[in-house]
Amino acid sequence: MTLKKFKLYFSDKLSEIYPQTEIDSFFFILIEELLGLQRIDTVLKPDFIIENEILNNLKNIISRLKKEEPIQYILGKTAFYGLPFLVDKNTLIPRPETEELVEWILKEIQELRIKIQKESLSILDIGTGTGCIPISLAKNLKNITISAIDVSSNALKIAKQNASLNNVTIDFFELDILQTENLNKLSVLAQSKTHSNNKYDIIVSNPPYVRELEKVEIKNNVLNNEPHLALFVDNENPLIFYKKIADLAKKHLTKNGLLFFEINQYLSSETVTMLKEKEFTNIELKKDLFSNDRMIQARLI
């Protein structure tokens, strides 16, 4: 089949499920990944012949897309902050909003170094998933020691692979923070590694924050594929992770240290109030590229 005919075939098979813009996005991702072709090649090389073996693979991918399986899981990888990341069904697919959180932290680092008069900083990421936050920070910062926690051993396997893939050093720990009263254990586990202190200059987290009642807003490709453990919280106590992490941050942030959260847009005022009640200061709420309340920064004096 020629490239031109396949493009028409591809659109026809997916048109009842996805908008054309998304279909085009899938198409260009796949021809680059499987054929080594660029978007312009659909114009320059319309008669390019797709060999049967690759064509069968593409048709299999179409079948999986029709079941609304995320293309990132189909390919086993994605990009985040300009870096390659492996993904599977044990990890959330990194979102553009989280890239904005990384960007915000990077902008605050220099000011923090001046304020606390330290060149070398330590960072802890709680609920790391693919490791996209700490790995992106490690690739863009010098004189940084970074640790990361997740409750899922399967997610940590992927995160460790991603750290290796991106040639950065991260200390990864399997830990259920809801069952953790302090982070002293990390100091013991890290004795032979790069971080042997239980204090951090920055703690960051993108924890589960979607309430069960909000499932009706979630698209099927997310709801039926991505790990619910990393997505959902009970309606009755939706800030359970934020409260716990804030308590841990009070014990383990250095003086003037910073706490960063990605948050539920519908619970921004409640999250700010909770941080105030826990005596954090300089609380700043930031919107994402879709104009939703999405990130919070707070300082521990």
Secondary structure, 3 states (H helix, E strand, C coil): CEHHHHHHHHHHHHCCCCCHHHHHHHHHHHHHHHHCCCCCHHHHCCCCECCHHHHHHHHHHHHHHHCCCCHHHHHCEEEECCEEEECCCCCCCCCHHHHHHHHHHHHHHHHHHHHHCCCCEEEEEECCCCCHHHHHHHHHCCCEEEEEEECCHHHHHHHHHHHHHCCCCCEEEECCHHHCCCCHHHHHHCCCCCCCCCCEEEEEECCCCEEHHHHHHCCHHHHCCCCHHHCEECCCCCCHHHHHHHHHHHHHEEEEEEEEEECCHHHHHHHHHHHHHCCCEEEEEEECCCCCEEEEEEEEC
